[in-house]
Amino acid sequence: MKNTKKLVSILAAAMLLQGTIPAMAESSEPPAMPEGQTMQDGQTPPDMPEGGQAGDMQDGQTPPDKPDGEAPGDMGDGQAPGNMGDGQTPPDKPDGQPGGMGGDMGGGMPGGGMSGAPSEYTAVYTYSEDAEVADATFASTGTDENAVLVTGGNVTLTDVTVDRTSTGSTGGDNSSFYGVGAAVLATGGTLTISDADITTDAAGGAGVFSYGDAVVTVSDSTIATGSNTSGGIHVAGGGTLYANNLTVTTQGESSAAIRSDRGGGTMVVNGGSYTSGGIGSPAVYVTADITVSDAELTATGSEAICIEGLNTLTLNDCVLSGSMADNSQNEVTWTVILYQSMSGDSQVGCSTFTMNGGELISTNGGLFYNTNTESVFTLNHVTITASEDCEFFLRVTGNQNQRGWGTSGANGADCTFNAIDQEMNGDVQWDSISTLTLNLTEGSVLTGAIVDDESCAGNGGDGWCHVVIDSASSWIVTGDSTVTTLENSGTITDASGATVTIVDAGGNVLQQGDSEYTITVLEA
């Protein structure tokens, strides 16, 4: 029976190359969620773009703009905190190397080049009508070509092997933004892949890439990429991708296991493991709206998560780990970063990171870093294991602009950090060009100091730090601290249980304590 299926598959492929595959009945319905996929309580599945598609793209057009967003504070219309001045070089991505247009810049992304969408793609196999293929092998060795390209119809690939190998491919922006050179690329129609084995060893060789109005579902498959600019699963230009129970590994730089780029899109991931091994290759790089549930997410040579601009990542019951190396271009080392690079890859606006349950493991540096953008963090009962040399639990500050992230002294962050039933260990750092609202709720405990760190604030500003502690929560103070306002319905002590002294900006005692530590409230 299997030999018969292979014969049918071979005949179908031969007919396709001759343009004679008969069309099946067309359907405009989006694909069903992958089998076994469930949504978390209270969640709704991501909305499809208006009209059921992600927007009709014509050849040669640039990807659609992201939704309009506002930068934190008075930054000017459409501007991120701290615009680059004339004559400045393009900014770097996190944990990457400086470079010019089209060069890989780390952090899971290439630098913000100005390439336009290709007028056509080169592919070994192209599907533009309905097709079903099983037990087949797709091989590609050409420069910057796709092994499989889907431009329309409803296409199903089952029990297939896709191998993409090329030493002459260039990668860069065309690969990151438009999927040039990906093993499997869909720019239209619907594509369903199951029980597949997909491998690439070519620059720009993403595993599965969804672009434009394509809707892709990948289930129970293995994806491995070996070169730079080669994410495992990837969306850009408004593409939609559902992933279920995948095993994804990447080895190159700028090769996040779960990756997105200019024009964004929607990605829903359930189950599986996703591991990136290269420098500048987080487990998840976010310039889209991404939800991941019940998955293992590991970055062995980079931060765990990077979210840029007006985009969202929600993790439900995931195990997340990062291992970013120290770098002289960075003031600090982090595990999760929310920022705006100024590269143009992401619309300016609020970055949102939500983690419900699960575990976060950091092997080096601090934990959560927010700079040069507005953000909302929400942690709900996450088990956190920090590195031995953890520099901070949360840092909300400007930066020295060594990577072009805004203008030094004017590139702070506006952050709301919500802790729900959350244990937190480490210092919270803020500065006067940033704003921070820290909410401790439902039994949350912060063990650390809250510090005003002006090292990246230039001449300073009118920023603030508001701390709100509900009746079930507490702050265990480990050092002298400074906040702008303090609303405390819970408990504040040091580690020994001693009451902490609280004073106003003039040194007047508001609450006399027995601890060696003092909290200064600037606007008491």
C-alpha positions as CSV (number, residue, x, y, z in Angstrom):
1,M,0.0,0.0,0.0
2,K,2.9,2.4,0.9
3,N,4.5,1.7,-2.6
4,T,1.2,2.7,-4.2
5,K,1.1,5.9,-2.2
6,K,4.7,6.7,-3.3
7,L,3.8,6.0,-6.9
8,V,0.8,8.4,-6.7
9,S,3.0,11.0,-5.0
10,I,5.6,10.7,-7.8
11,L,3.0,11.0,-10.5
12,A,1.4,14.0,-8.8
13,A,4.8,15.7,-8.5
14,A,5.5,15.1,-12.2
15,M,2.1,16.4,-13.2
16,L,2.7,19.5,-11.1
17,L,6.0,20.3,-12.8
18,Q,4.1,20.1,-16.1
19,G,1.3,22.4,-14.7
20,T,-1.3,19.6,-15.2
21,I,-2.3,18.7,-11.6
22,P,-6.2,18.9,-11.6
23,A,-7.5,21.5,-9.2
24,M,-9.5,20.4,-6.2
25,A,-12.5,22.2,-5.0
26,E,-11.4,25.6,-3.6
27,S,-12.2,26.6,-0.1
28,S,-11.8,30.0,1.6
29,E,-12.2,28.6,5.1
30,P,-9.1,28.9,7.3
31,P,-7.6,25.6,8.5
32,A,-8.8,24.0,11.8
33,M,-6.5,24.3,14.8
34,P,-4.0,21.4,14.9
35,E,-5.3,18.2,16.5
36,G,-4.9,18.2,20.2
37,Q,-4.5,22.0,20.5
38,T,-6.3,23.7,23.2
39,M,-6.6,27.3,24.3
40,Q,-6.0,28.4,27.9
41,D,-8.9,29.2,30.2
42,G,-10.3,32.6,29.3
43,Q,-8.3,32.9,26.1
44,T,-9.7,33.2,22.6
45,P,-7.8,32.1,19.5
46,P,-6.1,34.9,17.7
47,D,-8.3,36.8,15.3
48,M,-7.8,36.2,11.6
49,P,-7.1,39.4,9.7
50,E,-10.2,41.2,8.4
51,G,-11.9,39.2,5.7
52,G,-10.3,36.0,6.8
53,Q,-7.0,36.7,5.2
54,A,-3.9,38.6,6.3
55,G,-4.2,41.1,3.5
56,D,-3.8,40.7,-0.3
57,M,-0.3,41.4,-1.4
58,Q,0.7,42.0,-5.0
59,D,4.1,41.1,-6.3
60,G,6.7,43.7,-5.6
61,Q,4.7,45.4,-2.8
62,T,6.2,45.9,0.6
63,P,4.7,44.1,3.6
64,P,1.8,45.8,5.4
65,D,2.4,48.3,8.2
66,K,1.9,47.1,11.7
67,P,-1.1,48.7,13.6
68,D,-0.6,52.3,14.7
69,G,0.9,52.6,18.1
70,E,2.1,55.3,20.5
71,A,5.5,55.6,22.0
72,P,5.9,56.2,25.7
73,G,5.6,59.8,26.8
74,D,5.8,62.7,24.4
75,M,8.0,61.3,21.8
76,G,6.5,62.9,18.7
77,D,4.1,61.4,16.2
78,G,5.2,57.9,15.2
79,Q,8.6,58.3,16.8
80,A,10.3,55.9,19.2
81,P,12.1,57.3,22.2
82,G,15.2,59.0,20.9
83,N,15.4,59.1,17.1
84,M,18.7,58.6,15.4
85,G,20.4,61.8,14.1
86,D,21.4,62.4,10.6
87,G,24.3,60.4,9.4
88,Q,24.1,57.8,12.1
89,T,24.5,54.1,11.3
90,P,21.7,51.7,11.6
91,P,21.1,50.4,15.1
92,D,22.1,47.0,16.3
93,K,19.9,44.2,17.5
94,P,20.3,42.7,21.0
95,D,23.4,40.5,21.4
96,G,24.5,41.0,17.8
97,Q,27.3,42.6,15.9
98,P,27.2,46.1,14.4
99,G,26.8,46.1,10.7
100,G,25.3,47.9,7.6
101,M,22.2,47.3,5.6
102,G,21.3,43.7,5.2
103,G,24.0,42.4,7.6
104,D,23.1,40.0,10.4
105,M,23.0,41.9,13.6
106,G,22.0,39.3,16.1
107,G,19.1,39.0,18.4
108,G,17.3,36.8,16.0
109,M,17.1,39.4,13.3
110,P,19.1,40.9,10.5
111,G,19.8,44.7,10.5
112,G,17.1,47.0,9.1
113,G,17.9,47.0,5.4
114,M,15.8,48.7,2.7
115,S,15.2,45.7,0.4
116,G,11.8,45.4,-1.3
117,A,9.7,42.3,-1.6
118,P,10.9,40.1,-4.5
119,S,8.9,40.2,-7.7
120,E,9.2,36.4,-7.9
121,Y,10.6,33.5,-6.0
122,T,12.8,30.6,-7.3
123,A,11.6,27.2,-6.1
124,V,12.0,23.6,-7.0
125,Y,8.4,22.7,-6.3
126,T,5.6,25.4,-6.6
127,Y,2.0,24.8,-5.6
128,S,-0.7,27.3,-6.7
129,E,-3.7,24.9,-6.6
130,D,-5.1,22.3,-4.2
131,A,-2.8,19.3,-3.8
132,E,-2.1,16.4,-1.4
133,V,1.3,14.9,-1.3
134,A,2.5,12.0,1.0
135,D,5.7,10.0,1.4
136,A,7.7,12.3,-0.8
137,T,11.1,13.9,-0.7
138,F,11.8,17.5,-1.7
139,A,15.4,18.6,-2.2
140,S,16.9,22.0,-3.0
141,T,20.5,22.9,-3.6
142,G,20.1,26.2,-5.5
143,T,21.2,29.6,-4.4
144,D,18.4,31.5,-2.5
145,E,15.7,29.2,-3.6
146,N,12.9,27.5,-1.8
147,A,12.4,23.7,-1.8
148,V,8.6,24.1,-1.6
149,L,6.7,27.3,-2.4
150,V,2.9,27.5,-1.9
151,T,1.2,30.5,-3.5
152,G,-2.4,29.4,-3.4
153,G,-4.9,26.6,-2.9
154,N,-5.2,24.2,-0.1
155,V,-2.0,22.1,0.1
156,T,-1.3,19.2,2.4
157,L,2.1,17.6,2.9
158,T,2.2,14.4,5.0
159,D,5.2,12.1,5.8
160,V,7.5,14.2,3.7
161,T,11.2,15.0,3.9
162,V,12.5,18.4,2.9
163,D,16.2,19.0,2.5
164,R,17.6,22.5,1.7
165,T,21.4,22.7,1.3
166,S,23.3,25.5,-0.4
167,T,26.8,27.0,0.2
168,G,26.1,30.1,-2.1
169,S,22.9,31.5,-0.5
170,T,23.1,35.0,0.9
171,G,20.5,35.1,3.7
172,G,20.0,38.7,5.0
173,D,16.9,40.9,4.7
174,N,15.3,39.1,1.8
175,S,15.3,35.9,3.8
176,S,14.2,37.5,7.1
177,F,11.5,39.7,5.6
178,Y,10.1,37.6,2.7
179,G,11.2,34.0,3.1
180,V,13.7,33.8,0.2
181,G,15.7,30.6,0.6
182,A,13.4,29.0,3.2
183,A,12.9,25.3,3.0
184,V,9.1,25.7,2.9
185,L,7.6,29.1,2.1
186,A,3.9,29.9,1.8
187,T,2.9,33.3,0.5
188,G,-0.8,32.5,-0.1
189,G,-3.4,29.8,0.3
190,T,-3.3,27.3,3.2
191,L,-0.6,24.8,3.8
192,T,-0.9,21.9,6.3
193,I,2.2,19.9,7.1
194,S,2.4,16.8,9.4
195,D,4.9,14.1,10.3
196,A,7.6,15.9,8.3
197,D,11.4,16.0,8.6
198,I,12.7,19.4,7.5
199,T,16.4,20.2,7.5
200,T,18.4,23.2,6.1
201,D,22.0,24.1,5.8
202,A,22.0,27.4,3.9
203,A,22.2,31.1,4.9
204,G,18.6,32.3,5.1
205,G,17.3,28.7,5.2
206,A,14.3,29.0,7.6
207,G,12.5,25.8,8.2
208,V,8.8,26.8,7.6
209,F,8.0,30.4,6.7
210,S,4.5,32.0,6.5
211,Y,4.2,35.3,4.7
212,G,1.4,37.6,3.5
213,D,-2.0,36.0,3.4
214,A,-0.8,32.5,3.9
215,V,-2.1,30.3,6.7
216,V,0.3,27.5,7.7
217,T,-0.3,24.6,10.1
218,V,2.7,22.4,11.1
219,S,2.2,19.4,13.4
220,D,4.2,16.4,14.7
221,S,7.3,17.3,12.7
222,T,11.1,17.9,13.2
223,I,12.8,21.0,11.9
224,A,16.6,21.6,12.1
225,T,18.5,24.6,10.6
226,G,22.3,24.9,10.6
227,S,23.2,28.3,9.2
228,N,22.7,32.0,9.9
229,T,19.4,33.9,9.5
230,S,17.6,30.5,9.6
231,G,14.8,30.5,12.1
232,G,12.9,27.3,12.8
233,I,9.3,28.5,12.3
234,H,8.9,32.1,11.0
235,V,6.2,34.6,10.2
236,A,6.5,38.0,8.5
237,G,4.5,40.4,6.4
238,G,1.2,39.4,8.2
239,G,1.6,35.6,7.8
240,T,-0.2,33.2,10.1
241,L,1.3,30.0,11.5
242,Y,0.0,27.3,13.9
243,A,2.5,24.8,15.3
244,N,1.7,21.6,17.3
245,N,4.2,19.3,18.9
246,L,7.3,20.2,16.9
247,T,10.9,19.5,17.7
248,V,12.9,22.6,16.4
249,T,16.6,23.2,16.7
250,T,18.7,26.0,15.1
251,Q,22.5,26.5,15.2
252,G,23.2,29.8,13.3
253,E,23.3,33.4,14.4
254,S,20.1,35.4,14.0
255,S,18.2,32.2,14.0
256,A,15.6,32.1,16.7
257,A,13.8,28.8,17.0
258,I,10.5,30.7,16.9
259,R,11.1,33.8,14.8
260,S,9.2,36.8,13.3
261,D,10.2,39.8,11.3
262,R,9.0,43.0,9.5
263,G,5.3,43.2,9.0
264,G,4.6,40.8,11.8
265,G,1.9,38.2,11.8
266,T,0.3,35.7,14.1
267,M,1.7,32.5,15.6
268,V,0.1,30.0,17.9
269,V,2.4,27.2,19.2
270,N,1.3,24.2,21.3
271,G,3.7,21.6,22.8
272,G,7.1,20.6,21.6
273,S,10.6,21.8,22.1
274,Y,12.3,24.8,20.5
275,T,16.1,25.2,21.0
276,S,18.4,27.8,19.4
277,G,22.2,27.5,19.7
278,G,23.6,30.6,18.0
279,I,24.7,34.0,19.2
280,G,21.8,36.5,18.8
281,S,19.3,33.7,18.5
282,P,16.7,33.8,21.3
283,A,14.3,30.9,21.7
284,V,11.6,33.4,20.6
285,Y,12.1,36.7,18.8
286,V,8.9,38.7,18.7
287,T,7.8,41.2,16.1
288,A,4.4,39.6,15.9
289,D,1.6,38.4,18.1
290,I,2.7,35.0,19.5
291,T,1.2,32.6,22.0
292,V,3.2,29.5,23.1
293,S,1.7,26.9,25.5
294,D,3.2,23.8,27.1
295,A,6.5,24.0,25.3
296,E,10.2,23.9,26.2
297,L,12.0,27.0,25.0
298,T,15.8,27.1,25.2
299,A,18.4,29.5,24.0
300,T,22.0,28.2,24.7
301,G,23.9,31.2,23.3
302,S,21.5,34.2,23.6
303,E,18.8,35.8,25.7
304,A,15.7,33.7,26.0
305,I,13.2,36.2,24.8
306,C,13.4,39.4,22.7
307,I,10.3,41.5,22.0
308,E,10.5,44.6,19.9
309,G,8.0,47.4,19.7
310,L,4.2,47.0,19.4
311,N,4.1,43.2,19.7
312,T,2.9,40.6,22.1
313,L,4.2,37.3,23.6
314,T,2.1,35.1,25.9
315,L,3.7,32.0,27.4
316,N,1.4,29.4,29.2
317,D,3.0,26.7,31.3
318,C,6.3,26.8,29.4
319,V,9.8,26.0,30.5
320,L,12.0,28.9,29.3
321,S,15.7,29.2,29.6
322,G,18.4,31.6,28.3
323,S,22.1,31.9,28.4
324,M,23.3,35.3,27.1
325,A,27.0,36.0,27.2
326,D,28.4,39.3,28.6
327,N,29.2,41.8,25.8
328,S,31.1,45.0,26.2
329,Q,28.5,46.8,24.0
330,N,25.9,46.2,26.6
331,E,25.7,48.0,29.9
332,V,24.0,44.9,31.4
333,T,23.3,41.3,30.5
334,W,19.6,40.1,30.4
335,T,17.4,37.1,29.9
336,V,14.2,38.7,28.6
337,I,14.3,42.1,26.8
338,L,11.5,44.4,25.7
339,Y,12.9,47.3,23.6
340,Q,12.8,49.3,20.4
341,S,15.8,49.0,18.2
342,M,14.9,51.9,15.8
343,S,15.7,49.6,12.8
344,G,12.2,49.8,11.3
345,D,11.4,46.2,11.8
346,S,8.7,46.9,14.3
347,Q,6.0,49.5,14.7
348,V,6.6,51.8,17.7
349,G,4.3,51.0,20.6
350,C,3.8,48.9,23.7
351,S,5.7,45.6,24.0
352,T,3.7,43.0,26.1
353,F,5.1,40.0,27.8
354,T,2.9,37.6,29.8
355,M,4.0,34.4,31.4
356,N,1.4,32.2,33.2
357,G,2.9,29.4,35.2
358,G,5.8,27.4,34.0
359,E,9.5,28.0,34.7
360,L,12.1,30.6,33.8
361,I,15.8,29.7,34.1
362,S,18.6,32.2,33.6
363,T,22.3,31.0,33.5
364,N,23.9,34.5,33.3
365,G,23.2,38.1,34.0
366,G,19.9,39.8,35.0
367,L,16.4,38.8,34.3
368,F,14.0,41.4,32.8
369,Y,15.2,44.4,30.9
370,N,13.1,47.2,29.4
371,T,14.7,50.1,27.5
372,N,13.6,52.6,24.8
373,T,10.0,51.5,24.6
374,E,6.7,51.2,26.5
375,S,6.0,47.8,28.0
376,V,3.7,45.7,30.1
377,F,5.1,42.6,32.0
378,T,2.8,40.1,33.7
379,L,4.1,37.2,35.7
380,N,1.6,34.8,37.2
381,H,3.0,32.1,39.5
382,V,6.2,31.5,37.5
383,T,9.0,29.5,39.1
384,I,12.2,31.5,38.5
385,T,15.8,30.3,38.8
386,A,18.2,33.2,38.5
387,S,21.9,32.9,37.8
388,E,24.4,33.1,40.6
389,D,25.6,36.5,39.4
390,C,22.1,37.9,38.7
391,E,22.5,41.7,38.3
392,F,18.8,42.5,38.7
393,F,15.4,41.1,38.7
394,L,13.9,44.0,36.7
395,R,15.7,47.0,35.0
396,V,13.7,49.8,33.6
397,T,16.1,52.5,32.3
398,G,17.7,54.2,29.4
399,N,20.8,52.9,27.7
400,Q,24.1,54.3,26.5
401,N,23.1,54.1,22.9
402,Q,26.0,51.8,21.9
403,R,23.6,50.0,19.6
404,G,21.6,52.9,18.3
405,W,18.6,52.3,20.6
406,G,17.3,55.8,20.8
407,T,19.2,58.9,22.0
408,S,21.3,58.6,25.1
409,G,19.7,60.5,28.0
410,A,16.3,60.3,26.3
411,N,15.8,56.6,25.6
412,G,14.1,55.5,28.9
413,A,11.2,53.1,29.2
414,D,7.6,53.3,30.4
415,C,6.9,50.0,32.2
416,T,4.0,48.5,34.1
417,F,5.1,45.3,35.9
418,N,2.3,43.1,37.3
419,A,3.2,40.3,39.7
420,I,0.4,37.8,40.5
421,D,1.2,35.2,43.2
422,Q,4.8,35.7,42.2
423,E,8.1,35.1,44.1
424,M,10.8,37.6,42.9
425,N,14.4,37.7,44.1
426,G,16.8,40.5,43.0
427,D,16.9,44.3,42.8
428,V,14.6,46.5,40.8
429,Q,16.4,49.3,38.9
430,W,14.8,52.4,37.5
431,D,15.9,55.9,36.4
432,S,14.5,59.4,36.1
433,I,14.0,59.2,32.3
434,S,11.8,56.2,32.7
435,T,8.5,55.4,34.5
436,L,7.7,52.2,36.4
437,T,4.5,51.0,38.1
438,L,5.3,47.9,40.1
439,N,2.2,46.0,41.3
440,L,2.6,43.2,43.8
441,T,-0.7,41.3,44.1
442,E,-2.3,38.0,45.3
443,G,0.5,36.9,47.6
444,S,3.5,38.1,45.6
445,V,6.8,38.6,47.4
446,L,9.7,40.8,46.3
447,T,13.0,40.1,48.0
448,G,15.4,42.9,47.0
449,A,16.1,46.6,46.9
450,I,14.4,49.2,44.6
451,V,17.2,51.4,43.3
452,D,17.3,54.7,41.4
453,D,20.2,54.1,38.9
454,E,21.0,57.2,36.9
455,S,24.0,55.8,35.0
456,C,22.1,55.9,31.7
457,A,19.8,58.9,32.4
458,G,22.0,61.7,31.1
459,N,20.8,65.0,32.7
460,G,17.8,63.2,34.2
461,G,14.1,63.8,33.7
462,D,10.7,63.6,35.4
463,G,10.4,59.9,35.6
464,W,9.0,58.0,38.6
465,C,8.6,54.6,40.3
466,H,5.2,53.8,41.8
467,V,5.1,50.7,44.1
468,V,1.7,49.2,45.0
469,I,1.5,46.3,47.4
470,D,-1.8,44.6,48.2
471,S,-2.9,43.2,51.5
472,A,-1.7,39.7,50.6
473,S,1.7,40.6,49.3
474,S,5.0,41.7,50.8
475,W,8.4,43.4,50.1
476,I,11.4,42.0,51.9
477,V,14.0,44.8,51.7
478,T,17.6,43.9,51.2
479,G,19.2,47.3,50.7
480,D,18.4,51.1,50.9
481,S,15.7,51.9,48.4
482,T,14.2,54.8,46.6
483,V,10.7,55.1,45.2
484,T,8.5,58.0,44.1
485,T,5.3,56.8,45.7
486,L,4.5,53.8,47.9
487,E,1.0,52.4,48.4
488,N,1.4,49.6,51.0
489,S,-1.5,47.4,52.2
490,G,0.8,44.5,52.9
491,T,4.0,44.1,54.8
492,I,7.5,45.6,54.4
493,T,10.3,44.2,56.4
494,D,13.9,43.1,56.0
495,A,15.0,39.5,55.8
496,S,15.1,39.2,59.6
497,G,11.5,40.5,59.9
498,A,12.6,43.9,61.3
499,T,10.5,46.9,60.3
500,V,12.2,49.2,57.7
501,T,12.4,52.9,58.3
502,I,10.6,55.0,55.7
503,V,11.6,58.7,55.1
504,D,10.5,61.4,52.7
505,A,12.8,63.3,50.2
506,G,13.9,65.7,53.0
507,G,14.8,62.9,55.4
508,N,11.8,63.3,57.6
509,V,10.9,60.0,59.2
510,L,7.5,58.7,58.1
511,Q,7.9,55.4,59.8
512,Q,10.6,54.5,62.3
513,G,11.9,51.0,61.9
514,D,14.4,48.6,63.5
515,S,16.1,47.5,60.3
516,E,19.4,48.8,59.0
517,Y,17.7,49.7,55.7
518,T,15.8,52.8,54.8
519,I,13.2,53.4,52.0
520,T,13.1,57.0,50.7
521,V,9.7,58.0,49.2
522,L,10.3,61.1,47.0
523,E,6.7,62.2,46.9
524,A,5.3,61.1,50.3
